[in-house]
């Protein structure tokens, strides 16, 4: 099975946060926890104009996820399709995985005493759907899910078109 990936074209992100809302509705994380998070850098002057840059932070489902290695109870696993998930039934809430994540993409739910992170809506993927954040809800169309090579080609083609316009 080919690995899945979630790719964000940050050049196109307008900071609308519809991906955050879709994720929240689909996965129902605890209050204050975001499994995908939009942050902004700006406004600042760039070439005489005000500019904003938006950053989307989400689990990168690493090739060799340090959170998997860090979890002493093996509650975090990487599936054959590349999706990294936390089995909440196994999680002891030790929070070691949080410190090991290089993307700061794992949160802690103090009420449940569990770590939480993006699981690429694997329950949807297993049904042939895409993650909620990538399901055509983004008005900028900057969130891609699927085969990494195909996504890279689509993004490169879109950037070429933007530069010629």
WOHU-V273954 format. One record per residue. RES is the residue in one letter. BURIAL is 1 if it has 9 or more other ideal C-beta (glycine too) atoms within 8 Angstrom, else 0. D_CENTER is the distance of its C-alpha to the mean C-alpha in whole Angstrom. Layout:
# WOHU-V273954
RES:BURIAL:D_CENTER  RES:BURIAL:D_CENTER
This chain:
# WOHU-V273954
X:0:21  X:0:19  X:0:15  X:1:12  X:1:9  X:1:7  X:1:8  X:1:8  X:1:12  X:1:12  X:0:16  X:1:16  X:1:14  X:0:16  X:0:14  X:0:15  X:0:13  X:1:13  X:1:9  X:1:10  X:1:13  X:1:12  X:1:10  X:1:12  X:0:15  X:1:14  X:1:13  X:0:15  X:1:14  X:0:17  X:0:18  X:0:16  X:1:13  X:1:10  X:1:7  X:1:5  X:1:8  X:1:10  X:0:13  X:1:16  X:0:19  X:0:22  X:0:24  X:0:26  X:0:29  X:0:28  X:0:31  X:0:33  X:0:30  X:0:28  X:1:24  X:1:21  X:0:17  X:1:14  X:1:11  X:1:7  X:1:6  X:1:3  X:1:5  X:0:6  X:1:8  X:0:11  X:0:14  X:0:16  X:1:14  X:1:16  X:1:15  X:1:17  X:0:20  X:1:20  X:1:20  X:0:24  X:0:24  X:0:21  X:1:19  X:1:16  X:1:16  X:1:15  X:1:16  X:0:18  X:1:16  X:1:13  X:1:11  X:1:11  X:1:12  X:1:14  X:1:18  X:1:18  X:0:22  X:0:22  X:1:20  X:0:23  X:1:21  X:0:22  X:0:19  X:1:20  X:1:16  X:1:15  X:0:18  X:1:17  X:1:13  X:0:13  X:0:10  X:0:11  X:1:8  X:1:10  X:1:13  X:1:16  X:1:18  X:0:21  X:0:23  X:0:22  X:0:22  X:1:19  X:1:15  X:1:12  X:1:9  X:1:6  X:1:8  X:1:7  X:1:10  X:1:12  X:0:15  X:1:15  X:1:14  X:0:17  X:0:19  X:0:19  X:0:16  X:1:13  X:1:10  X:1:11  X:1:8  X:1:10  X:1:13  X:0:15  X:1:15  X:1:14  X:0:17  X:0:16  X:0:15  X:1:12  X:1:9  X:1:10  X:1:10  X:1:13  X:1:15  X:1:14  X:0:18  X:0:18  X:1:15  X:1:17  X:0:20  X:1:19  X:1:17  X:0:20  X:0:23  X:1:21  X:1:22  X:0:25  X:0:26  X:0:25  X:0:27  X:0:30  X:0:30
